Amino acid sequence: MDGGPAWGAAPTAVHVAIVRQLACDVGARLLDPLDRLLGTDRHDMPVSSVLRRRLEIAAEVWAAQVLGPDERLAAETVRRLVAEIYQSGDVFAPPFEWWRTPFGALVARRFGHPAAEAVSLTVASAMLGITRQGVHDLVRRGKLRRDKASGGVLVSSVRDRLAQLSEAFGHER
């Protein structure tokens, strides 16, 4: 990893929050449309009810993987989830609020931005949960670094800042 604290010992509340978010987001993205299209079965149950039970189990596994100590497995799981749930075509541009969700915050802290090495001030502000002006001030003070080619904020420096804040405030990763 990068010399920071080891992953794999996340508090139960973080694990539960990520499980809930993943189950809800996958359900909304994949299963709710099926229910709207196909309706109910002969027992008046949504056609996706069996899949929803499987989804609950899968969400538990995914949360354990993205929070676990196996960096390769965590990164691969995040890539798959982002590609299938949060990406539209080839574009990963979640709403800014997504970065404050349990899974979005985990992605920012552990992996940075899944599709970019540098991001705009606006995206950096969403990832950090501060204003654009706050990001600009951090860049000016050398606390965040800019990408010379694009002028954006380096995602690695956003991750470093999140790690510093996590350590300073004693938050669990």
C-alpha positions, 0 to 999 in steps of 0.5 A: 500500500502507501505506508498508511494504516492497514485496511481490513479493520473497518468498524461494523457501522462502516461495513453496514453502511456500505452494504446498505448503500451497495444493495440500494444502489444496485437495486435501483440501477438494475432490479427496479427497472426489471420490476417496472418492466416485468411486474409481479409473478403469480404470487404477486411478488416482484420478479426480482425478489429472488435476485434481491435476496442474492443481492443482499449476500453479494453486497455483504461480500463486496463490502468485505472485499472493498474494506479488506486487506487484499489491495488487489481484490479491493481495487478490482471489486471497486472497479467492477462496482463503479463500472456497473453501477455508477458509470454511464457508458465510459464516463464516471461522473457521479453527482458531487453528493456521491463522494459523501456517501459511505461507498463514495468516501471509501473510494476517495480515501482508498483509491482516489478517483477511479477514472482520473489522475487529476480532477477539477477543483469542483470534483476535488472539493466534492471528494474532500467535502469542502468548498471550491475556495477551500480547495483553491486555498489548499492548492495555494498553500501547497497542501494539494498539488496540481497536475502541470499538464491539465491544471487539475488537482492531483488525485494522489494529493486528495488521497493524501489529504484525506489520510491526514485528516483521517489520522488527525481526527482519529477516524477509522479508515 
